[in-house]
C-alpha cells in the first residue's frame, strides 16, 4: 500500500502542469515588450535585406545560366538551374500569410507560372514577387498552400487555382468568385 501511495505522489509530480509565471511589475513588462518589438523589427529588417540579396543572386545566376546554355555548357547550365530552383523555393517558402518568416511551402502549385507576369485583378495591375510580396494592385503578401495560391487582402482570404486558360480562378473567404487574368503586352 505504501508503495502505491508513493507511486501516486510520484506520478502526480511528473504530470503536474507548469505553474503560471509570476507577473512582472509594469516597468519590467514594458521593458520586455519594448525588447520583443525591437527584436521583431530587427528580424523583419534582416529578412528584407536577405530577400533583396537573394533577388540579386537569382538575377545574376539566371543571366549566367542563359549564357552557359548559349555556349552549350549544359552541365553548368543544369547546375545553375538546380541552384536557382532551390533559391526560389527557399524564398517563396519563407513567408506565411502574415508575412512571418519560416513558413514552408507544400508541393503542388507551380510558382514559376505566376512570377514575372503582370496580372489584372479587378482593373488593377499586380505582380507576384519572389519574396512573397505583391507589387501594385492591392499590395500585400502571398503564399502557396498545396495546389492553391493564398492571398489575404482587405480582411478576406483569397484562394486561387489555375484554370485551363492559364489564368487564376479565385474564391474569396465570403464565397465571392473572380479571376486574375494575365496581361499580355505586344512587343514592339
N, C-alpha and C positions, 0 to 999 in steps of 0.2 A: 504494500500500500504506500509506504514511504517513497519507494522508487517511482510509483505512479504520480505522486504529488510533485516530486522533483522534476519529472518529465514534463508535466503540465506547466510548471513555472518556467522551465527552460524554453518550451515551445512558445509560450506567450511572449517571452522576451525576444525570441527570434522573429516573430511575425508582428511585433508591435509597430505601429505606424510611427514615422518620424515626427517628433514634436514640432509644432509650428515655431518658426524662428521668432524671437522677441522683436517687437517693432523698434525701429531706430528712432531716436529723437528727431524732430523736424529738421534741424540744420544738417544732421548726418544724412538723413534720407535725401535732402536737397542736393548734398554733395554727391551722393551715389547716383541720383538721377542725372545730374549735370555730366558726370563721367560717362554714364551709359549713352547719353545723347551725343557727346563728343566722340565716343568710340564708334557709334553707328554712322555718324557723318564721315569719320575718317575711313571706315571700311567702304562706304559708298563712293567716296572720292577715289580711293585706291582702285576699286573695281572699274570706275570710269577710265582711269589712266591706263589700267591693264587692257581694257576693251579697246581703247584708241590705238595702243601699241599693237595689239593683236590685229586690228583692222589694217594697219600699215604693213605688218608682216604678211598678212593674207594677200594684200595687193601686190607686194613685192614678189612673193612666191608664185602668184598667178602669172605675172609677167615672165618670170624665169621658166615656168612650165611651158608657156606658149613658145618662148624662144627655143627651148630644148626640143620641143615637138617639131618645130620647123626645121631644126638642124638634123632631125632624125634620131636623136638620142632618146629613144623611147623608154629605156630602163630608168634614166634620170627623170624623165617626164612623169613616169608612173610613181616613182618615189616622191616627187614633189606633189603629185595629186593625192597620194596617201596622206602626206603631212597636212595638206590643205583640208582634206576631209576631216581629219582629226581636230584641226584648229577650229573649223566651222562647227563641228559637233560640240566641242568644248564651249565655244562662245554662245551658241544657241541654248545650250543646256544649263547655263549658269544663272538664268534669271527666271523667277517664278512670276505668277500673276501680279504680285505686289511689288515687283522689282527687287525682291530679296535674292541674294546670291545662293548658289549651290543646289538649285533645283536641277534634276537630271531628266532629260527628255525620254519619252517612251518611243520605241521604234514604230514606224508606220507612216508618218506624214513626211513627204519629200520636201524638205525645206528649200532645196535648191530651186523649186518651181515658183517660189514667191519672192526670192531675193533679186535685187537689181531690176525689178519690174515696177512700173508705176501702175497703181490700181485706182479705180474710180469707186468711191463709197458715197452714195447719195450726193453726187456732184462735187465731192471733194477728192483731190488727188492725194495719195499717200504712198509711202514706200516702207516696206518692212526691212529694218536694218539687221545686220548680223548680230548685234549686241542685244537684241531683244526689244529694241525701242522702235517706235513708229514715227517717221518723219512726215510732216504735213498732215493733211486731213484732220482727224480728231486727236492726233498725237497719242501718247500712251505707250504701253508695253504689250508684248505678245509672247506666247509660249506654245509649245506643242504638247498635246496630251493624246498619246496613241496615234490614231489616224486623223486627229482633229487639230485645227488651229484655234487657239483660245485668245480672245481679245476683250479685256474689260474696258468699257467706255461708258461714261455717264451713269454710273450706278448699275449697269447691266453687264452680264457676261454674254459675249457674242461667240458662238461656236460655228466654225466654217469647215466644210469639206469640199474637195474638188468635184466639179461636175464633168460631164462628158466633153464640154467645150473648153475645159481648162480654166474656167472661171471658178470663183469660190461661192458656193451656196451657203448662206448663213441663217442662223436662227438665234434670236435674242432670248434671254432668260425669261422674258414675259410672253414668249411664243410668236412674236412678230418675225416674219421671214423676209429676207432680202438677199442681194447678190453683190459681190465685188467683181468688177469686170476689169480685165487687163486693158490698159490704154496703149494702143499701138500707134506709134507716130511714123509717118513715112520719112524715109531717109532722103536727104537732098541729093 
